[in-house]
Amino acid sequence: MNFTATDHVLMARALRLAERGAFTTRPNPMVGCVIAQGVEVVGEGWHQRKGGPHAEVFALQAAGERAKGSTAYVTLEPCAHVGSTGPCADALIAAGVSRVVAAMRDPFPQVDGAGFEKLRAAGITTESGLMEAQARELNKGFIARMERGWPWLRVKLATTLDGRTATASGDSKWITGDASRRDVHRWRARCGALLTGAGTVLADDPHLTVRLDEGTAFVPPLRVVLDPGLATVARGHVREGDAPTLYLHAPDAKLPRGIDIDHVAIPVEKGRFDPLAVLKLLGSRGINEVQMEAGATLAGAFLDAGLVDELLLYVAPVLLGPSARPLFDGLHIDQMAQRLKMRRIDSAVVGEDFRLLLRPESA
């Protein structure tokens, strides 16, 4: 496709609009739409919340009669099925749009090309692939769940300059500064689930909630605790507040009497959870992105299984020495040729700390 400079500018605008739904649209993807007559924007919108109007509907409402003969720039293929709302392809056809430019095809099985087919059948010029890489990055969790069957997994860790996450006794409060801890909450708000282990619950008693500036809308992520023997169900902040909590346990675990929780048995291999089974279960519940906040053993198990998509690493300018606890356990690396290579996606200074976003080279 030979897209113009105007096409690129307006699709970039649609992508920025889509990102406004980062905290509220899940399990739906983030979508933005710009309606234009030539270089003039006549309407725009974004998908704001599951069950609410899609981006195209907001943009068409804003454009009104000026949508006729226009070009619609959409970050994802317009839907062609009836879900919580009507098909966006039908709305674009009814409005008299003459051209639709989409960043990418929608991998959702009930769409997946059907939206394009409906538009073309109505005589609308339909083009796809403009800024597709940026669109896929925006909705990497949704796309991962659709294409491979489990969510995008991000492991968040706070570490010292010498790669330590806690003292030998387990004391980890606080390695990083206030600015980093505030920053983590925006990453949490993107997620459908926050994943931890029973050891972290027992040692640190985390809340695993999202705390943002007053007035910032978000959908509370599901808190997921991997607890083989259900040892933590009667205690801990992780059961408090409005956010839901799910306990994953071994098939032979017994739920204590009088405890009412959401819980599911997960296969155990050699005394440990099957990491892929955990992620597939969360995918079946509509989770697009998972953020793991756990200790070295659990983080190492998922990394060793090749299931970690990215690391969110906060590095504090402090040292704890060789007896302190490491970032990961259980990687079984004996030779330099076995090393796990990471590539830097982003880096920033957050307060006194450094924030790195890293992905395995194979990802």
N, C-alpha and C positions, 0 to 999 in steps of 0.2 A: 504494500500500500504506500502511496505517496501522500503523506499527510503534510499539511501546510504548517507554517509557523503559528498561525491562529489556532489551528487544531491543537497543537502542543500546549499553547498558553491556556486554552480553555479546559483541556483535560487536566492539566496541572491544578487548575482552580477546582475542578470537580473532585480531585483526589484530596485536596485540602479540606473541602467540605465534608467528604466522607469520614475523615479522621475525627471530626467532631463527635462522632458516635462511638468512639473507642471504648467508653466506659458503660454504654447503655444498650447496645444493639444485640449482644450475644443472646442466644446462640446464632443469630443471624449475622451475615457479614456486614461490614461497614460499606456503605454505598453513597456516592455523591452524584449529582446531576446538574448540568448547566444547559439551559436552553438559550440559543443565540440566533440572531438574525445577522449573518455576516460576522463582524467583530463585536457587535453590540449584544451584551447579555440582557435578555428580557425576562429570565426567570432562573431560579436556582433553588436547590434544596438538598437535604441529606436524610437518610434513614436514621431516625432518632431513637426508636425503641421497638423491640419485638412486639408485634401485634398492632403497631401503628402504621400510618401511611409510609410507603416506600419513597425513596428519593425522587423518582420521576413524578409522583403525584404532587409532592410539594412544589417542584419546579414548574409543572404545568399549571398549577393553581396560580402561582405568581405570574406566569407569562400571560395567562388568559387568552384572548383572541390572537395575540402576537405569536402564539405557538404555531399557528398555521404557516407552513412553508419553512419552518425553522430547522436548525440542526440541534439534535440533542446529544450532549456528551455525557456518557454514563460510565462509571468506573467498573461496572459489572453488567454482563448481558441482562437485559430486561426480562423479568420472569414471564412465563406463559401459562402458569397454572393458578388455580384458586387455593390460597392458603388462608392466612389470617386476613388477607386483603385480596382484592381482585388482581388479575394479570396486568402488569405494567405495560406489556406489549400492546394490549388492547387500548389502554389509556393513551398511549402515544399515537396509535392509529386513529382513534376518535378525535384527537386534537389536531390532526392534519399535519403532523411533523413530516418533513420530506426526507430527512437524512438522520440516521442514528450512528454515532461513533462510540464504540464500546472499547474499554481497555482490554477486556478479556472475556472469554467464554465462562459461563457459570458452571462449575463442576457438580452442582447439586443435581442429582439424577432426574428430578422432575422438570428441570430446565434444560441444561446441557445441550444447547443448540436449538431447542424448540422455540425460544424467544426470537432468535434470528430468523428462523424459518417463517414464523408468523408475520414478522415485519416485512420480509421480502415478498411474501405472498400478497401483502397489501400494497405492493409497489414502492415501498420505502427503501431507499438506498441504505445499505447496512454494511459497515466496516468495523473490523475488530483488530486489536493488537497494538493500539497506540498506548505507549507507556505501560505495557503489560508487566514488565519487571517491577515497576513501582506499585502497581495494583496487586500483584501477587504478594509483595512484601507487606503491604497494608493488611491483607487478610490471610497471612500465612497460616494462622491457626485453623481457620475455617477450611482453607484449601487442603491442609494436611489431613483434617478429619474426613473430608470428602474423598480424597484421592488414595489415602493409605489406610484409613479406618481408625486412627487414633490421633490425639491432639498433639499440638506443638508443645514440647517440653523445654522450659527454661529453668535452669538451676541458679538460684540466687545464693551468693556466698559473700561473707565479709572476711577479709584476710589481712594479715600483716605483711610487711615487706618480705619477710622470710617464709611466707606461705603457711601461716598458722592461723587457726580459727578459734582457738580457745587455749587456756592454760592446761597443763597436765591434769588438773583437778576438774576441768570442765567449765571453768569460769570464762564467759565470753561477753559479758556486759561491762563496758561497751568497747568493742574494737574500733568501730567507726564513729564519726561525729554526728551531731544532730541533723545536719543538712543531708547526709546520706540516708539516715533513717526516715526523714521526711520524703526523700526522693523515692524510696522503695514503695511507698504507698501508691504512687501513681502507676508503678509497674503492677502492683497488686490489683489495682482497679481495672486493668486491661483483662485480667484473667477470669476464666470460668471457674477455676479451682486453685486452691492453695494446698499443696501436698506436704505433709510432714510425717515423721515417725513417732512411735511411742516413746522412744528414748528422748527425743527433743521435748515432748510434752512433759515427761517426768522431770527432766533436768531444768528446763527453762520456763515451763508453764506459759507458752505464748498465747496471745489472743487470736492471732492470725485474722485480723480484721483490717478494713480499709479506713483510714482517717485522712480526709482531705479538707481543703478550705470549705468553710460554711457556704452552702448553696451549690456546691459542685455535685451534680447528679451522677450516680453510679448504681450498678446492680451488685449487691454483695456477693463475692465469690463463695462457692461451696468450699468449706474446710474439710479436707480429707486426711484422716489419720490412719496410717498403716500400723495396726496393733494386732499382732498374731494371736495373743491370748486375751484380748479385750481387757488389758490391765489398767487402762486409763479412763474407762467409760464413767467411772463414778467421781471423777475429779477433773479439775483444770478449767482455765479460762476458755479453752477452745469450745466448750459447750455453751458459753454465755453469749448474750447479745442476740441481734436479729439475724446474723448470718447462719445459714444451715450448716450442719456438720454430718459427715458420713464416715463411718468406721469400716475399714476393710480388715478382715481377720482370717485366720486359718480355718479350714472346714470343720475342725474338731473343737473349736473354741466354744465355750458356753457363756451365754449372756447372763449376768447376775440378775436375780429376781428384783423386780421393782424398777429396773432401768429401761426406759423407753428411748431408743435411739434408732436412727437410720443406719443399717449395717448390712454388709454383703460379704459372703465368704469368697475368698480368692485362692486359686491353687498355690501350693507351696512346694518348692523344689529344694531339696537338701537343706531344709530348715529355713528357707528364705522365700519370700513372695516371688512369683513370676512377674518381673517388671512389665513385660509386654501385656500380660493379662490385666494388670492394674490400669494401664493406659487405654486398653481397648474397652474396659468397663466404663471409664470416664468418657470415652468417645461415644459410647452408646447412650450416655446421658446428655449428649449435646454439648459437651465441653470442647471448646476450640483451643484454648491456651491453658496450660498448667504451669504454675510457678512452684517449684520445689524449694522449701526452706527447711532444710534438715541437716543432720550431721554427716560426717565423713563416710560412714559405712553405707548409708542409704544412697547418698549422692554417688559414691563410688560404684555401687551395684548397678545403677541406671547408666552411668557413663561406661562401665565395662561392658554392658549389654548393647552399647551402640545406640541408645535411645535418647540421649541428650541432644537437643537441637541447638541450644545456645547456653552460654554461661553469662550471667550478670554478676560481675565481680567488682566489689568495692574494696579497694586497697588503701589501708590506713598507713600513714608514715610512722609506724611503730614496729618494734621487734619483740618477739616472745621467746626466742631461743629454741634449741633442738628438742627439748623435752615436751614442748607444747604440741597440741593436736594438729594434724595435717588437714589439708583441704579434702583429700579423697583417700579412702582405704580400699584395698582389694582390687587394685588395677592389674596386678600380676605382670608388671613390666620388668624384665630382666636385662634387656639389651636396648641400646640406643635405637636400633632399627624398629623396635616396637613402640616407640614414643608416640603419644597422641598429639598431633600437631593442630594448633588452633590458628584461625585467622581473625584479625581484628575487624569488626564491623563498625564499631563506634568507640570513642573515648571522650571523656570529659572530666573536668575538675569539679568536684562537688564539695563545697566547703574546703576542708583541709585534706580531703580524700581524693583518690582517683577512681573513676568508674569506667570499667571496660566491658564491652559487649563482644563476646567471642563465640565463634562457631567452629566445630570440627571441620577440618579441611574437606572431608567427604560430604558435608552437608550442603 
